[in-house]
Amino acid sequence: MKFNLICLWAALAFFSASASATEYIYRDLMANTLPSAACEAESDAIATASKPYNMTRYSKTFCQSQGYGWHVEKVKDGGKAACTPCTGASQGKSQCHLEDVVVTCKRIKPGSVGMLPGKG
């Protein structure tokens, strides 16, 4: 019984020492989305600008603009809608976008997962 317990503890100690946690670098970004292509009534334009699909797409673009390996951790603030009136034949309609969207991006810290030979 004691021998089995000692073997179990030895195996746990051996395998736990070789497991290393991945470290990340985090960065908060604030950016604006692009306005919609079509002119719509202001309430419809705000709804279009704040669709979950648009938030996912733009937050991914914000993080990827930082360089290779950056990914979205979470969207901290969805921002606020800002509208500009359309001119010409579609007067009374607007194009809206979101301002001050805050996104947290993450990237694996170089050297934390054995990316450098001979280290770790």
MOGIBEL-V731541 format. One record per pair of residues at least 12 apart in sequence whose C-alpha atoms are under 7 Angstrom apart, sorted by the first residue. I is the first residue (numbers start at 1). J is the second residue. D is the distance in Angstrom with one decimal. If there is no record, write none. Layout:
BEGIN
i,j,d
I,J,D
I,J,D
END
This chain:
BEGIN
i,j,d
22,112,5.9
22,113,6.0
23,108,6.1
23,109,5.5
23,112,5.9
24,106,6.2
24,107,5.4
24,108,4.5
24,109,4.9
25,106,5.5
25,107,5.2
25,108,6.2
25,109,5.6
26,104,6.8
26,105,5.7
26,106,4.5
26,107,6.7
27,104,5.7
27,105,5.2
27,106,6.4
28,102,6.7
28,103,5.7
28,104,4.4
28,105,6.2
29,102,5.5
29,103,5.3
29,104,6.4
30,100,5.5
30,101,5.4
30,102,4.5
30,103,6.5
31,99,6.7
31,100,5.3
31,101,5.4
31,102,6.8
32,98,5.7
32,99,4.5
32,100,5.6
32,101,6.0
33,58,6.5
33,97,5.6
33,98,5.4
33,99,6.7
34,97,5.7
35,95,5.8
35,96,5.2
35,97,4.5
36,49,6.8
36,95,5.8
36,96,6.3
36,97,6.9
38,95,6.8
39,86,6.5
39,93,5.6
39,94,5.2
39,95,5.3
40,93,5.0
40,94,5.5
40,95,6.7
41,93,4.7
41,94,6.0
42,93,6.2
42,94,5.4
45,94,6.6
45,95,6.0
45,96,5.5
46,81,6.3
46,96,5.8
49,96,6.1
49,97,5.3
49,98,6.6
59,72,6.8
59,103,6.4
60,72,6.0
63,105,5.7
69,107,5.7
70,105,6.2
70,106,5.6
70,107,4.8
71,105,5.4
71,106,5.4
71,107,6.5
72,104,6.2
72,105,4.6
72,106,6.3
73,104,5.4
73,105,5.1
73,106,5.9
74,103,6.1
74,104,5.4
75,102,6.2
75,103,4.5
75,104,6.2
76,102,5.4
76,103,5.5
76,104,6.8
77,101,5.6
77,102,5.0
78,101,5.1
78,102,6.8
79,98,5.7
79,99,5.3
79,100,4.9
79,101,4.3
80,98,5.3
80,99,5.4
80,100,6.9
81,96,6.5
81,97,5.7
81,98,4.5
81,99,6.3
82,96,5.5
82,97,5.5
82,98,6.0
82,99,6.6
83,95,5.5
83,96,4.1
83,97,6.5
84,96,6.4
END
